[in-house]
Amino acid sequence: MKLTPIQQRRLHIFKRNRRGYWSLWVFLLLFGLSLLAEFIANDRPIAISHQEQLYWPVFNDYTEADLGGDFALPVDYRDPYIQEMIESAGGWMLWPLIRFSYGTINYNLDQPAPSPPSSSNWLGTDDQGRDVLARVIYGFRISVLFALTLTLASSVIGVCAGAVQGYYGGRIDLLFQRFIEIWSGLPVLFLLIILASLVQPNFWWLLGIMLLFSWMNLVDVVRAEFLRGRSLEYVRAAKALGLSDIRIMYRHVLPNAMIATLTFMPFVFNGAIVTLTALDFLGFGLPPGSPSLGELVAQGKDNLHAPWLGITAFCSLATMLTLLIFIGEAVRDAFDPRKV
């Protein structure tokens, strides 16, 4: 697809912001690696060759009987007996770089958990003996996927609500504004805590609860663009030609409103990550045991004698949020009409 001259200009401005441009590539690299978390940090081998057959534990569940054992029980691939059985038959096991998943407990620690960084646990373990690096990788993926889903869903609802307000105006705009003023005045964090305490939250339930309040972030911006755009000459001409309101809103007014929307989306994304981290820190976020950066922050607070927990949590969150802020600044500059 060939870019228009103004799109090429915006892309050039974005690339000229070296801090935001390279932050985008670093963030995409980290996110891409986190999507392959099962191949980087896992307590299962990626592949096993045994008795001239190839097994893929990273994709499938096997029992000891499938590998020639005596019991139809799930395989503990870290068990020395299983490893010796495969090696004695001339087979091999291809392990990930980190031999721990986010919930794997290391029972072979040299000292009580939380244990400091070592050759087997590069960033140490938490107070339950779980590998910190593995939990950071999986927690990063969940945080980004959660924030991305929430940002896209809330943006769609916010853009639609702002478009209806700004385009029709009058009583619809007035009633909608009064509703938003009341809804935005509610103590969001306390309501999230109350709702999360009534049910056992999971990824989708928590996403739905936060979506109830996050859609208002873009309403004012889109509403202002539609209020300005509906009085322009080409919109009046489209109405005179008999085009429907939906077609006018979608084809003629929305493209201009999306410019302001896109500049705010990285910051909405950032806020979603912070909110999820705060809920996990307070214990009202993802289910217990889930890989969570907020839970790692809480462990750092509760285990001040294990500074690697707090330092790892701080560095992970600071790096992720800083990259997103730099990307947002570059996007804002690229869509700034004074620079295009």
N, C-alpha and C positions, 0 to 999 in steps of 0.2 A: 504494500500500500504506500503510495507516494504521499509525502507530507506536504501540506500547504505552506506557503512562505511564512505565515505567522507561526505555524507549528514548528517549522525549522528554526525560527528565531527564538522561540521559547526553549527549544531543546538546546540551542547554543548557549542561552543564558544559564540554563541549568548546569551544563557541563563546565561553564566558566566559573561557577562556584565550586572550586575544587574540594572544599571541605564537605559539602553536601553530596557531590558526585561520588567521591570515594567512600563516603559513609554508606551510600546506597549499595555499592558493591560489597562492602564488608558485611553489611546487614544481610544481604541476599546470600552471601557465602555461609554465614553462620546459620541462617534459617535453612538453607539447603542441606547443610550437614546435620542439623537437628531432625530433618525429615528422614534421614537415614540412621536414626538413633539406634535401631535394632541391629544395624550392621557395625556400629561403632562401640556400643556399650550393651552387652547382653550376657546373661548367664547360660546361654545356649550357644553351641557352635553354629557357625553359618552353614557348614556342610560337613558331612561325615561319610567316609568311605569304609564300608565294613562288609566283608564276605562278598566282595566284587559287586556290591550294590551301593548306590549313592543316596544318602538321606539329607534332607534339608530341615533341620530342627527350627531354623529361624522362621519357617513358614508353616510347618506342620507339627502336631503333637504326636510323639511316639511313646510306646511303653517299653519296658525292659524286654518283654517277650518279642517285640518287633526286632530287637537287636540281638536276639539269641539268648536272652536271659531267662530266668525261671518264673518271674512274676509279671502279671499284667498291670504294673504300676507305672505312673509317670516317671520318666527317666530323670535322675539327678546327674547331669553331665559333669558336674564338678566332683562327683564321687570318685575317689581313686580306683575303686573296684571296676566301675564302668570304663574309665579310661584305660585301665590295664587290660580289660577284656577286649577292647577294640584294638589296642596296639599289639596284643599277643596274636591276634588273627591277621596281622599285616595291614591293618587299616590305619586311618589317620583322621584327625579332627582339625578343621579350620576354625580357629577362634577369632572373635572380634578383637579390636585393639584393647578394649577394657572388658574384663571378664565378669562384669557385674551389671545387672539391670537396676532400675531405680528402686526396686523393692528387695533386692538380694541382700541378705544378711551375711556378713563375713564372720564365720565362727572361729576363724583361725587367727584372731588378732593377738598381737604380742602384749597388749595392755588393754584395760577396760575401755569400752566406748564412752565418749567419743575419742577415737585414737587419732594421733597426728598424721600428717602426710607420710607416706611410705612408698616403697617400690610397687606394692600391690594396690594401694589406694592413694592415688597421686595427690588428691586434695583432702585426704583423711576420710574419716567416717563420722556420721552423726551419732546422736546418743542411743540409737538403736542398732548401730553397727552397719548401716547402709552406706554405700560408696557415695561420697558427696559429688564427685565429678559426674557420675552417671545420673544423679538426680538433677543436677544443673542442666545437663543436655536435654533430658526429657521435660524438665520444668520449663526450659526456654521454649521448646516446641509447643507445649500446651498454652503458655502465655501468649505467644504470637498468634496461634490459631484461634484462640478465644477472642483476642482483641481484634483480629482481622474479621472474624465472623460478626462480632458485635458492631464494629465500625461500618461494615457494609450494610447490615440490616438496619441499623439506626439511621444511616445516611439515606437509605431509600425511603423510610417512613418520614424522616425530617424534611427531605426534599419535596415529597408529595404534599405534606401538610403545609409547608411554606408556600408552595406553588398555588394551592387552592386559596390560601389566605390572600396572597398578594394579587392574584389575577382577578378574583371576584370582588374583594374588598367589601365595603359596606357592613351589613349586619353579620355576614359570615366571618369576616375578619375580626369584628368587634367581639363576638362570642368566643371565637377561637382564642383570641388574645387573653380574654378573662380566664378561660380554662387553663391556658398555659401558665398564667401568673399564679393561679392557685396550685397547679400541679408542681410547678418548679419551686414553690415555697415549702413543699414538704421536706422534712429531714431525710434525704435519700439514704444516707449511710445507716441511720437507725432503722428505717423501714426495711432495708436489705437484711440487716441483722435479725430483725423480728421475723421476716418471712423465711429466712434461712434457718431459723431455730425451730420453726413449726414443722418443716419437712426435712428429709435427708437430701441435701442438695447434691446434684451431679452437674456435669458439664452443661447439658441442655437446660436443665431447670434453672441453674444460676444465670445462664445466658438470657433466658426469658425474663427473669426478675430484673436484671440490669437493663434490658431493652425497654422496660416500661418507663424508664427515666432518662435514658441516654439519647433518645431520638430528638430531644428538644435543642441539642447543641447547634444544629444547622438551620433551625426554623427561621430565626430572625434574619439571617444572611440571605436565604432564598426568598423570603417574603419581601425584603427590601428590593431585591433585584426584579422581582415580578411586579411590584408596585411601580417601579421606574419603567420597566419594559412594556407594560400594557398600554401606556400612553404614547408610545413611539409610532411614527408614521407607518412603518411596514406592518405593524400589528394591526393598526386600523385598516390598512389596505387589505390584509388577509381576512379580516372580519367582513369587509365590504364584498369580497369575492365569495363569501359564503362558507369559508372553512369552519369546521367545528372547533369548539373551545379546546378540546383535548389535543387536536392536531396543532393548533396554534401554540399551545403551551409546550408541547413536546418538540416541535420542529423550529419554532421561531424565538421563544423566550427562554426555554430551558438551557440551550447551549451557553448563553451569556451568564445565567445563574450558576452553571456548573463551574465556571472559572473561580468564583469565590468559594464554592463548595470544596473544590480540590485543594485549595490552599489551607483549609481548616482540617481536612481529613487526617493528615499525619498527627496533628495535635489531639484529635479525638481518639486516634489509635493509641497515643501515649497515655491519655487519661484512662482508657480501658485497662491497660496493663497495670497502672498504679492502683486502680480500684480493686482489681482481682487480687493483687498482691496484699492490699490492706485487709481484704476479707479473709484471705488465707492466714495472714498474720494474727488476726483476731480469733481464728478458729471457726469462722462461719463461711468458708469458701468451699473448695473442692473436698470430696470425701477424704476421711483420714487414710493415710498411706499413699495418696496421689502425689506424684512429683510436683512440687510447688516451690517457687522462689520465696513466696511469703512465709511458708512453713519453715524454710531454711533461715529466714530472718528471725523468726520466733525462736528457733533453736539456738541461734547465735546469742540472743538476749538471755535465754535460760542457761546457757553454758558459757559464761564469761571466761572460764578457765580454758576453753577451747577456741582461741581467737581465729582459727582458720575457718570456722563456720561463719562468723560475722563478716570477715574479710571477703570470703568467697561470695556471700550473698550481696554485699555492697558492690563489689567489682562487677558482678553479673548484671545487676539492675542498673548501675551507673553506666556501664558500657552500652546496654541496650537502649536506655532512655536517651543518652547523649547522641547516639547514632540517629535515632528517630527525630530528635530536635534539629539536628543538622540537616537531615533530609527535608523536614518541614520548612526550614528557612530557605533552602534552595528552591523548593517548589513554589513557595510564596514569591520569591524574586522572579521566577520564570513566568508567573502569571500576573505579575504587576503591570498594569497597563501603562505606567509611566516609563517602563524599561523596554517594552516591546515595540 
